[in-house]
Amino acid sequence: MIEVVPRVEDRHGRVAKPTAAHPPDSRPDEVLVGGTNSAFPLPLEGCIERGAGSRVWDEHGHEYIDFLLASGPLILGHAHARVCDAVAQQLSKGSAFHAVNRPALELAARIADIPGCVEMVRFASTGTEATLHAVRLARGYTGRDKVLVFAGSYHGSHDLALIGHRGPTMARGGGVPRGVLEDAVVARFNDIGTVEDAFVAHGDSLAAVLVEPQHRSVDPLPAFLPRLAQLCRSAGTVLIFDEVVTGFRLAFGGAQEYYGVEPDLVCYGKILGGGFPLSAVGGRRDIMTLADPALSSSPNFVHVSGTLSGNPISAVAGLATLAELERPGVYERLHGLGERLRAGLAREMRVHDVGGSVIGSGPIAAVKFSETRRPGCDALLRETVNRELIHRGVLVQLQTKFYISLVHTEREIDYAVDAFGAALG
Ligand SMILES: Cc1ncc(COP(=O)(O)O)c(C=O)c1O
């Protein structure tokens, strides 16, 4: 018998969609664009259902050792007891106030205590906002428009942050206005000559240099960041360290501490919110105070704001995370695990005669397949190996990096290395 579904119209005369047109067990690609939440999809079947420690489980019951760690925030692993307790306690007191709250204030003080440039802080929710706000502060401070970024960099999803991604003049993807391209100057990381040339050509119109001090897992050459800082100082250009990845990861004091170079502004994200949405821009008082609302009627005022910025849930999760990271021996452990993983992955590449390298430092490892040994096949090989790793229960995004947490074990690292070898073989 054919079921007759009554035609239901709303008060504007629009025909209502049948109920449960998209039932709760819909496939991801039916309602999520590309079946994903990000521009870097993973070949997973269906949804991740839960996580505990270094593991996650999908809705089909498959278990994975997680080297994605939510794209980096979960340096303590999933559902860490102290983070969960702190969040549960705060939840019952209220999740968001917009107004200043004690946990956010405490966290800001914690950041300002880190040796380096941060004297004052403004919170936001994502790394994208942090880099956006930092650049705006630099432009407001200098009265200049141009910003130097590095080819291949990633600073989030705002227009400027996507420049240089696929080459010197191109943005990553469409929708980025030409005007933004005109205000961007692109140099090459670790190639100080290209930076010096950019300063000769644009020095007096450069508002900022926006740099990931560990650029897409590539460590800076020893003289690179100091020289960059020197060039910025002489030209009156604001040096912004995007520490969304490196902050609290390479060292408690992030890249500033690890590489011993002090910028003017720093952007934090990921680890800062302990797995909840939180980021911050911090830096020199004379730059940061441009965002002081007391200046709002002055032409120098810089707007930096957000509805959930500095919400207490993320702040308590961040404080609990930082407290764990301050325990003795934490960074030795994270660096030791990182070295073990990098050495293992590099060994497997040699054994299987696959050209390329393993880069990164601290609890970060990234695999770069070379194009020369297998011409044109690096991306394809990466995709195949990534699929195989996931099939073998190792959740990682090879396009970006392996993130390592404090709860990963040596056995899990060795398992991932063996799976990588098997995937190459
Ligand atoms: C270095 C860097 N900056 C900024 C961002 C943007 O952060 P979010 O995704 O929280 O907007 C990312 C994200 O991965 C990043 O790696």
Boltz pocket constraint, residues with backbone or C-beta under 6 A from the ligand:
constraints:
  - pocket:
      binder: B
      contacts: [[A, 71], [A, 125], [A, 126], [A, 127], [A, 128], [A, 129], [A, 131], [A, 154], [A, 155], [A, 156], [A, 157], [A, 212], [A, 242], [A, 243], [A, 244], [A, 245], [A, 269], [A, 270]]
      max_distance: 6.0
